[in-house]
């Protein structure tokens, strides 16, 4: 097989495919013939409850990684927030492109009362948002972005009222969905810091495809990589796992420093910390100490 052929593995959702397409077009413009392998992952198939009720990890990545290990894919393209800290042998980071908006948006029906019912399956979102909206109630919701928005428009989830849901701004912007008739409240990092790596992508290549790593170097954004690496180091500091009740967002400042904002919500409490500076190791140590973990 020619080294100018590449099999790209992604999840099969419209969002996963859409966010991968710019990288695919980039490779095609450089002479690569691209084949797609689109997967329905464990996380996509689990619709019976929130993901934190599942055992294990890699809910949205394992099937892609297995395909890579079996030689059935050359390049994986993930949402970085879904990628576990421990990476399989033989898979090499190729690039982290420029990040889309990392914020969470609260999407509500216009008739939402103060004691609104909000659907979310993220422990982070529920625990932090319950502090911002103490009268709100929460229930789990599963399915892709379009499905969740339709549930809100219908106002019903599992035969009960539903007034809103929380969605990543990056996904909504990439999909270009119509939000007319709904109220959108962007959440500030001081309110709800995003999940580590939210809004960013990670492309990974097989170790025996250095041509892909070289080709995609042009798409790598060093500043985004610095930010998400620091956020994932905070995640590692509390033990890892994509279902941790942790928000961590590093934001570049005009002077080249980073502002690192963290919210950690173990059962029954909410801990916040932030630090700003040029030394990432100092920032990490400061916020971990601030949330009681160092």
N, C-alpha and C positions, 0 to 999 in steps of 0.2 A: 504493500500500500504506500502510495506517495506520502512524503512528509507534508505535502500541501493539502492533505485531507485531514479534517478534524471532526470528531464526533463530540458534540456538546450535550451534556446532561443537565437538565433542570427539572424542577417540579413542573407539573403540567398546567398549573393555573394560568389564567390570562395575565395576572400580575407577574408571575415568575418568568414567563416567556417574554412579556413586554419589556421587563427590566434587563433581560439578557440580550435583547435584540441589538442595542447599540454596539456591544462587544462583538457580536456575530457579524454585523455590517462592517465593523472595523477590520476583522479578519478577512472577510470576503473582498474588501477593497485592496487587500494586500496579497490577493491571489489564492486564498484558501478556499477549498470546496468544503462546505459545512453540512453535516448531517445532524439532526436533532434526535435526542432520546428524552422523552418527557415522562416523568414518573409521578404516580400517585403514591405519596409517602405515608408512613404510619400516622403522622400528624394530620395529614389530609383525610385519612380514612376514619380517624377516631372522632366520632360525632356524638358520643353518648355522655359526654361530660367534659369538664375542664381538663387541660393537659396535665396539671399537677397531680391528677388522680392516676395517671399512668405510671408504670414502673420502668425505670431505665432512662435513656436519653437518646439523642439523635433522632428526634421525632420527625424532623423535616429534612434530614441529610443522609440517613443510613443507606437508603436505597441507592442514592447517587454514589456514595462512597463504595458500596459493594460493586456497582457497575464499573467503577474505575479500577478496583482491585482485580476484577475479572477480565480486564482489558477491553470492556465493551464501551468505554468512554475515554476520551483524551483530555477533556476540559470540563470542570464542574463550575457552575455559576450559581452562587448562593446569595440569599440575604444574610449579611454578616451576623445579624443578631441571632440567627438560628444555628450558627456554627459552634460546635463544642470547642472547648479550650484545647482538648487533646486531639491532635490531628493524626490520621492514619499514616503509617510508613509508606513512602513512595509517592506521596502527594505533595507538591511544591506550590507555595503561593506564587501566582503569576502577576496579579495586580489588584489593587483596591482603587476603583475609579473615584472621581469626585462625588462627594456625598450629596444626596437630595435632602430636603428639609427633614430633620430628625424628630420633629415635634409630634406629640399626640394631639388629635383633635377630638373633642367631645361633640358628637353629632346627635342632635335632639329633634324630636317633633316640636313644632311651635307651641303645642298645648301642654308641654311637660310641666308638671307641678313641682313644688319644692321637694315633695317626697317621691320624686321620679324613680322609676325602675330602670336601671342601666344594665345592659348586657355586656359582659366582658369575661374572658377566660384567663386573663393575666392577673396573677396575684398582686404584682406590683401596682397595676392600675387600680384595682379594687381597694387595696389597703391605703394607698396614698390619697386617692380621690375621696374616700370616706371621711378623711380629715377636712377636705375642702368643702364637701357638701354633706354635712352630718345628718341631714334628713333623708338623703338619698338611700335607696335600697339597690341591691345588686343581685344579679343572677347570671349563670353561665350561658354563653352563646358560642356556637361553633359554626364553621362554614367560611366560604371565601368572602371577600369584601362586598361583592354585589349581593350575596345572600344576606349578609348582615344589614346592609342598607335597606333591602326590601323588607326585612323583619321590622325595622324601625318605621318605615312608611306604613306598613300594615298595622303597626301598634300592638302586635300580638306575638308572643313567643311561648310555645308549649301551653296554649290556652290561657295565658295570663297576660296582663298588660305589659307593654314594653314602650318606654319613652325615648330611649337613646342607647348609643353604644360608643365605644372608644375605638378609634382607628388611627393608624399611622398616616401622618400627612404625606409621607413619601409615596405610599401606595396609592392614595387618592389622587395625587398629582400625576403620577406616572400613568394611571389609568384614564385620567381626564373625565371622571364620572360626573354626571349631572347631580348636583346637590340642591337644586331648586326646591323650595317648599320645606326645607329643613333648616334648622338653626345650627350653625357651626361655631364652636367656641374653641379656638386654638389655646392650648395650655402652655403656659410659660415654663421654662426650666426651673424657676423658683417655686412653681406649683407642682409640676410632675416632670422630673427629669426623665428622658427617654431611656429605653432599654439600651444597655451597652451595644454599640455598633448599629443602632437603628438608623435606617435611611441609607446605609452603606452596603455595597456589594463586595463579594470576594470571588475572584476567579482563581481556580487552582488547576494545575496541569500535572499530568503524570511525569514522574522524574525522568523518563526516557523521551520526553518531548521538550527539550530545551529550546527548540525553535519557537514554541508557543510562548514560553516565558520571555524570550527575547522580543518577540513581536508585540506582546501586550505591555511591555515596559513603558511604551509611549502613553498608554492609558492610565498608568499608575499616578495617583495623586498623593504626594508625600505628606502633605499637611493633613489630609483626611486619614491617612494611615497612622500618623502620629496620634491623632485624636482618638481613633477607635482602639488603638493599642493600649492607650492609657485607660480608657473605659473598661476594656477587657481585663486589665490588670487589677482594677477595683473588683471586678467579678471574681477573679481568681483569689483575691484577698478574703472573700467571704465563703470560699469553697467551691465556686463554679456552679454551673447548671443554668440553663436558659429559663427555668421557671422560678428563679430566686426573686424575692420581693425587693428588687434593687433597680433603681434608676441611676444612671451615671452618664453625664454629658460633658464632654470637653469642647469648649468653644474658643476658636482663635480670636485673639485680641489684636488691635492695630499695631501694638509695639512688638509683636511676635511672641508674646506670652500666651498661655492657655488659662482659661477660667474653667475649673473643674467643679461641677455641681453634682451632689450625690444625695439621694434619699434612700434610706434602707428601712424597711418596715417588717421586722420580725413580729411574730404574733403579739398583738396587744399594744404596740408602740410604734412611733415614727421617729426616726433619727435622721437629721439633716446635717450636711457639712459642705463647705465649699472652700476652695483655695485658688489663688491666682499667682502665676509666676512662670519662670522660664525653665526651671529644673523639674522634669517630669517625675523623677524619683521623690523629690521633696513634696510635690503635689500629692502623689499617691500616699505617702506616709502620713501627710497631714489629714487627708479626708478619712483614711482608715482609722486614725486616732479619733477623729471627730465623731465617727459613728460607733466608737467603742470597740474596735477590732485590732488595735495596735497600741 
